[in-house]
Amino acid sequence: MICLRHLAGAVLASVLLAGSVAAPATASTRETVAVSSTEAAARPGNGKILYDRISGGRGTLKVKNGTSRDAVVTLVRGRSKAISIYVRARSTASVRDVRDGTYTIFFTSGYRFSTSRGRFTGSPSYQRFTSKLRFTTTSSSSTIWTLTLNPVRGGNARTTGVNPNDFPA
């Protein structure tokens, strides 16, 4: 079963036990950060969970990053950061144990990720999707969301720039 929700001109697809698409990302806020080359040298692997406080659920979030920049996607539930996943440029990564709930989706992209600072040090941008994602599990199904970080023909999920100081780090 596919549920399409038209929110603020966006199409986000929620799928029960099957995949679907949502997209794109357009707005950004940039910040310049100085960091040593050794601090930024350890580029996380694709799909690396950088922060996790929500595992144990049955929901799945799949993130497609078709851009030339690495990204970190962060789910926030209420005011609490729930999970962050690193998605390398031109790659796809998934989180398979998302707990039920409604999440705001933030993402940052850039070059030279600093693991100690939890930020990109080269050309970072900070954004969030204007629509929230709801994960629901029943006895026979669970929600699977697919987010696409690059513009996609037919996709029109809206994003807005975020002040770097307000980004959930």
C-alpha positions as CSV (number, residue, x, y, z in Angstrom):
1,M,0.0,0.0,0.0
2,I,1.4,3.4,-1.0
3,C,0.3,6.6,0.8
4,L,1.2,9.8,-1.0
5,R,0.8,13.0,1.1
6,H,0.9,16.4,-0.6
7,L,2.3,18.8,1.9
8,A,3.2,22.3,1.0
9,G,3.7,21.3,-2.6
10,A,5.7,18.3,-1.6
11,V,5.3,14.6,-2.4
12,L,6.7,12.3,0.3
13,A,6.0,8.7,-0.1
14,S,5.3,6.4,2.8
15,V,5.2,2.7,2.0
16,L,4.2,-0.2,4.1
17,L,6.6,-3.1,3.5
18,A,7.8,-1.7,0.1
19,G,10.0,1.1,-1.1
20,S,9.1,4.5,-2.6
21,V,10.6,8.0,-3.3
22,A,10.6,11.5,-1.8
23,A,12.8,14.5,-2.8
24,P,14.6,17.1,-3.3
25,A,16.8,19.4,-1.4
26,T,17.2,23.0,-2.6
27,A,17.7,25.6,0.2
28,S,20.9,25.9,2.1
29,T,22.7,27.9,4.8
30,R,26.5,27.9,4.5
31,E,29.1,28.1,7.2
32,T,32.9,28.3,7.0
33,V,34.9,26.2,9.6
34,A,38.6,25.9,9.9
35,V,39.9,22.4,10.9
36,S,43.2,20.6,10.6
37,S,43.6,18.0,7.8
38,T,44.2,15.2,10.3
39,E,41.0,15.9,12.1
40,A,39.0,15.6,8.9
41,A,40.9,12.7,7.5
42,A,38.7,9.9,8.9
43,R,35.8,9.9,6.5
44,P,33.0,7.7,7.9
45,G,31.8,4.8,5.9
46,N,28.6,4.9,4.0
47,G,25.7,4.1,6.3
48,K,27.7,4.7,9.5
49,I,25.4,5.5,12.4
50,L,26.9,8.5,14.0
51,Y,24.2,8.9,16.8
52,D,21.5,6.4,17.8
53,R,18.8,6.8,20.5
54,I,15.9,5.2,18.7
55,S,16.9,1.7,17.7
56,G,14.5,-1.1,18.6
57,G,11.7,-0.2,16.2
58,R,10.6,-1.8,12.9
59,G,10.5,1.2,10.7
60,T,13.0,1.8,7.9
61,L,14.5,5.0,6.5
62,K,16.3,4.7,3.2
63,V,18.4,7.8,2.1
64,K,19.6,8.3,-1.5
65,N,22.3,10.9,-2.0
66,G,22.8,11.6,-5.7
67,T,24.9,14.7,-5.0
68,S,28.6,15.1,-5.2
69,R,28.8,15.9,-1.5
70,D,28.7,13.6,1.5
71,A,25.7,14.1,3.8
72,V,24.6,13.5,7.4
73,V,20.8,12.9,7.8
74,T,19.5,13.5,11.4
75,L,16.0,12.5,12.7
76,V,14.7,14.6,15.5
77,R,11.7,13.5,17.6
78,G,10.1,16.4,19.5
79,R,13.2,18.3,20.7
80,S,15.5,15.3,21.0
81,K,18.0,14.1,18.4
82,A,17.1,10.5,17.7
83,I,19.6,9.2,15.0
84,S,22.2,10.5,12.6
85,I,23.4,8.5,9.6
86,Y,26.3,9.3,7.2
87,V,25.5,9.0,3.5
88,R,28.4,9.3,1.1
89,A,28.1,11.1,-2.2
90,R,26.3,9.2,-4.9
91,S,25.3,6.4,-2.4
92,T,22.3,5.0,-0.6
93,A,22.2,4.1,3.0
94,S,19.4,2.7,5.3
95,V,18.4,2.6,9.0
96,R,16.3,-0.5,9.6
97,D,15.2,-0.2,13.2
98,V,13.4,3.2,13.6
99,R,10.9,3.4,16.4
100,D,7.3,4.6,15.8
101,G,6.8,8.3,16.0
102,T,6.9,11.5,14.0
103,Y,10.3,12.9,13.1
104,T,11.7,16.2,11.7
105,I,14.4,15.4,9.1
106,F,17.5,17.6,9.1
107,F,20.5,17.1,6.9
108,T,23.9,18.7,6.3
109,S,26.2,18.2,3.4
110,G,29.7,19.2,2.5
111,Y,33.3,18.1,2.3
112,R,35.9,16.9,4.9
113,F,33.7,15.7,7.7
114,S,35.2,16.2,11.2
115,T,34.2,13.3,13.4
116,S,35.3,15.1,16.5
117,R,33.1,18.1,15.7
118,G,30.3,16.2,14.0
119,R,30.3,18.7,11.1
120,F,31.6,19.2,7.6
121,T,34.5,21.6,7.5
122,G,34.4,22.3,3.7
123,S,31.5,24.1,2.2
124,P,28.9,22.9,4.7
125,S,25.2,23.5,4.1
126,Y,22.4,22.9,6.7
127,Q,18.8,22.1,5.7
128,R,15.6,20.4,6.9
129,F,12.6,19.0,5.1
130,T,9.5,21.1,5.8
131,S,7.3,17.9,6.1
132,K,7.7,15.5,8.9
133,L,8.0,11.7,8.6
134,R,5.7,9.4,10.6
135,F,6.7,5.8,11.3
136,T,3.9,3.4,12.3
137,T,4.1,-0.3,13.0
138,T,1.2,-2.7,13.2
139,S,1.2,-6.5,13.8
140,S,1.6,-7.1,10.1
141,S,3.4,-4.0,8.7
142,S,5.9,-1.3,9.3
143,T,6.6,2.0,7.6
144,I,9.4,2.4,5.1
145,W,10.4,6.0,4.0
146,T,12.8,6.8,1.2
147,L,14.3,10.3,1.1
148,T,16.3,11.6,-1.9
149,L,18.7,14.4,-1.2
150,N,19.1,15.6,-4.8
151,P,16.5,17.1,-7.1
152,V,14.4,14.4,-8.8
153,R,12.1,14.8,-11.8
154,G,8.6,14.8,-10.4
155,G,9.9,15.2,-6.8
156,N,9.0,18.3,-5.0
157,A,9.6,17.8,-1.3
158,R,10.5,21.2,0.1
159,T,13.5,22.0,2.3
160,T,14.5,25.1,4.2
161,G,17.9,26.4,5.2
162,V,18.8,26.0,8.9
163,N,21.2,28.3,10.9
164,P,24.3,26.1,11.7
165,N,23.9,27.0,15.4
166,D,20.3,25.5,15.3
167,F,21.4,22.3,13.6
168,P,21.0,19.2,15.9
169,A,24.7,18.3,16.2
